[in-house]
Amino acid sequence: MSTVLEDIKALVEIDAEEDIYDLTLFGHINTGIAFLASNAIPVAPIERDATADDLIGDGKLAINDYELVKSWLYFYCLQRFDASTMAANRFTSTYSNWIENEMTVLLGSLKARYDV
């Protein structure tokens, strides 16, 4: 099973063997997890080698919801990690708005699942 870090690296299109950005990306992942936790989504900070099973943890986060969390974390990390893409699109806010909208929809879905 791949790690959460490997899953997000694949989504933001970083070669799995490339580790120069791991610390930065991992920091964004845990910051995103902290944001989700502050919105009452049952997740907690993870270690670098954590898998989806570790994020699911004590079973409060449903197994099927890992994909929603992973998608939300992807958009969160993309906003912070891929500065060139975000800067290139700052003059047309469509891309940024799309990301924000996707994050809002995913967070809303998670909140609905956990009655928050």
N, C-alpha and C positions, 0 to 999 in steps of 0.2 A: 504494500500500500504506500502511496506517495505521501509526502508530508504536506501540510498546509502551505508552507513556504514554496515547495515545488509546484503545487497547484496554482498558486498566485503567479509565480514566475512564468509558468506556461501561458497563463492568460495575458500577462503584460508583455509576452513574447521575449523573454530573456532565456537564453540557452541554459538548460539545466546544469551544464558543466561550469558555467560562468558563475563565480561566487563573489566577485568584487562588490556587487551591489546587495548581497544578502543581508548584511547588517542594517542597511538603510531600509530595505524593503521589509525586513522583519519588524523593525520599529514601527513602520506605517501599519503593518498588519495588527500588531498589538494595540496601537492607538485606536485603530478602527474597532477592534474587539472591545476596548474600553468604552467607546462611544455606544456600541450596541448594548453593552451591559448597563450603561447608564440609562438606556431606554427600556430596561427590564427584559431584554432578550437574554435567555439563560446561557451565557457564554462567559468564559474567564480567560485571562491572559494565558498564553501558551509558551512552551519552550521551542527552540528552533527546530527540533526534530519531531515535533508533535504531528500526529496524523489526524484525519477527520474523527477517528474514534476518540482521540484525546480531547478534541474540541467539544465533541458531544458529551464527553465526561460521564457524569453520574446519571445520565439519561434524561436530564431536564430538557435538553435540546433534542428534538426528534431527529432521527437518522435522516429522514427525507429533507429536513430543513437545512442540512449542511450545504446543499447546493444553493439555497437562497442566501445563506450567510457568505458562502464563497463568492457568489456573484456580487453581493453588496461590497465585500472587501476588495474585489477586483476594481470596481468603480472608484472606491475610496482611495486605493493605492494608485490608480491611474492618475487621478487628479493631482496627487502629491508627488508621484515618482516621475511621471512623464512630462516634465516641465516644457520640453520643446513642443510637444503636441498641444498642450494647453496654451502656450504662448502664441503659437502659430494661429490658434483659433480665437484669440482674445478679441479680435476685431469683429468677428462674427460670433455672436454668443450662442448660436444654434447648437454647436457641439457641447459647450458647457451646460447649456440648458437641458440638453438631452441626457447628459450624465446625471445631473441633479434630479431630473424627473425619474430616471431609472432607479436611482438610489431611494428616492421618496416612495416609489411604488414597492420596491423590495422591502424597505423598512416597514411600510404599512402592512404588507402581507405578513411579515414576521410578528408585528404587534397584534394583528388580528388572530393569529394562531395561538398567541400566548395571552390573549385577553388583557392587553395593556392599553 
